[in-house]
Amino acid sequence: MITTALIFAFGCFGLGLLFNLWRIAIGPDSADRILALDTMVINIIALLILYGIWQGTAVYYEASMLVAMVGFVSTVAYCRFVLRGDIIE
């Protein structure tokens, strides 16, 4: 039963990634593209967690924490670039 739920969750988050790619490609504004990239990071974190559950190892949980930190920093950098034109003052 858990494998069926994991396969369904993989499919849902994979579909979410495809929708995010679509929003990045045709996003009308740069803010929409930044939001889609941030949502992509969240979906990738979810996929890593699900894969860790499926494999039964804790390595993927640590990898998801690293992806979360990098995703947060990159979102802040993109937003600062859009608002101010430079990242480091």
N, C-alpha and C positions, 0 to 999 in steps of 0.2 A: 504494500500500500504506500509506503514512503517513497518508493521509486517512482510510482505514478505521480505523486504530488511533486516530486523533484523535477520530473520531466515536464510537467505542466508549468511549473514555475520557471524553468529554463526557457521554455517557449514564450512565456509572457514577457520576461525581461529581455529576451532576444528581440521580440517584436517591438518593445519599447525602445531598444537601441536603434532599430531601423527607423522608427518614427522620429527619433532625435536626429539621425543623419538627414532625414528629409527636411526637418526644420532648419538645420544648419545650411543645407543647400539652397533653400528658397526663402529663408528668413527675411522679412522685409526690413529689419533694422538690426544693428549690431548688438543691441541689448537682447533681442530674441536669440541670436546666435550664442551669446555668452550664457544665457539661461539654458539653452539646449546642451551646451558643453558641460555645464554643471550637472544637469540631469543625467547626462551620459556617464559621468563619473559615479553618480549614485547607482545607476544600473550596473555598471561594471563591478562596483563593490558588492552589490547583491549577488551577481553571478559568481564572484569569487567565494562568497560565503556559502552559496549553494553547492559549489564544487567541493569546498572543504567538507561539507556535510556528507556529500556523496562518497568522497574518498575516505572519510573518517580520519583526516589528519588536521592538525592545528596550524600547519604552515600557512595555509591559505587565509586564515584569520589575521595573521601578522602581515601578510601581503596586502590584505584589504585595508588595514590600518595605514600602511605606507601610501597606498593609492589615495586614501581619504585625505591625508596630510598634503600630498602633492596637488590633489584636486582643489583643496581649499586655497592654497597659495596661488595656484594658477588662476583661479576665479578672481581673487583679489587683484592680481597683477593685471588681468584683462580689464577689469572695471576701472582701475586707476589709469590705465592707458587710454580708455575711452573718455574718461572724465577730464583728465589733465593733459594728455598728450605725451607724458613720460612716466616711467615707472619709478625711477629712483631720483629723488630730489637732490 
